[in-house]
Amino acid sequence: MNIVFDFVKEYSELILLYSGIFNVLALAMILIQGSKLSKLDKKCSSLARGVDNQSLEEIIHKYYEKVDQADIRVNQMNKKLEVMDERLLKCVQKVGVVRYNAFDDTGGELSFSIALLDDQHNGFIITSIYGRSNSAMYAKPVKKGKASYALSAEEMQALDRAKSNTLDEYAKMIS
């Protein structure tokens, strides 16, 4: 133990110098860390304060509510889309048109047969026959691609065109 006391007595000035330097360095590190901690605290406070002085927790809760509402709306839209898809199956989607001269004494192909079908090939065929002295128009129902009445050659051609065409292809054809 005496050796330690002798060592301390002999080098006391040097020990005090090094411990002072060490204390100054430690104090500098504490001040630097305190400054960094203060900046971080300010950032956390501003983040936690959020918009309109709301807490971060309140902001997150409101966003969750908005996400839940958006999810509800998306589900409602999906249901509406399903209903619309079912309705579209029954809408006219396939069209076939044939223009022709019904009589030798008329020109300009003023008579026509038009087949209007849904996705399941249900619909009808409208035929208009134009003549110089009179005209006639009539319709024939179509179920699953087959007519329940006898069809003329032009009506069968219109039906075949409708079965192979969609409304988009028909729009290209007449434009």
Rosetta blueprint (number, residue, H / E / L):
1 M L
2 N H
3 I H
4 V H
5 F H
6 D H
7 F H
8 V H
9 K H
10 E H
11 Y L
12 S H
13 E H
14 L H
15 I H
16 L H
17 L H
18 Y H
19 S H
20 G H
21 I H
22 F H
23 N H
24 V H
25 L H
26 A H
27 L H
28 A H
29 M H
30 I H
31 L H
32 I H
33 Q H
34 G H
35 S H
36 K H
37 L H
38 S H
39 K H
40 L H
41 D H
42 K H
43 K H
44 C H
45 S H
46 S H
47 L H
48 A H
49 R H
50 G L
51 V H
52 D H
53 N H
54 Q L
55 S L
56 L H
57 E H
58 E H
59 I H
60 I H
61 H H
62 K H
63 Y H
64 Y H
65 E H
66 K H
67 V H
68 D H
69 Q H
70 A H
71 D H
72 I H
73 R H
74 V H
75 N H
76 Q H
77 M H
78 N H
79 K H
80 K H
81 L H
82 E H
83 V H
84 M H
85 D H
86 E H
87 R H
88 L H
89 L H
90 K L
91 C L
92 V L
93 Q L
94 K E
95 V E
96 G E
97 V E
98 V E
99 R E
100 Y E
101 N L
102 A L
103 F L
104 D L
105 D L
106 T L
107 G L
108 G L
109 E L
110 L L
111 S E
112 F E
113 S E
114 I E
115 A E
116 L E
117 L E
118 D L
119 D L
120 Q L
121 H L
122 N L
123 G E
124 F E
125 I E
126 I E
127 T E
128 S E
129 I E
130 Y E
131 G L
132 R L
133 S L
134 N L
135 S E
136 A E
137 M E
138 Y E
139 A E
140 K E
141 P E
142 V E
143 K E
144 K L
145 G L
146 K E
147 A E
148 S L
149 Y L
150 A L
151 L L
152 S L
153 A H
154 E H
155 E H
156 M H
157 Q H
158 A H
159 L H
160 D H
161 R H
162 A H
163 K H
164 S H
165 N L
166 T L
167 L H
168 D H
169 E H
170 Y H
171 A H
172 K H
173 M H
174 I H
175 S L
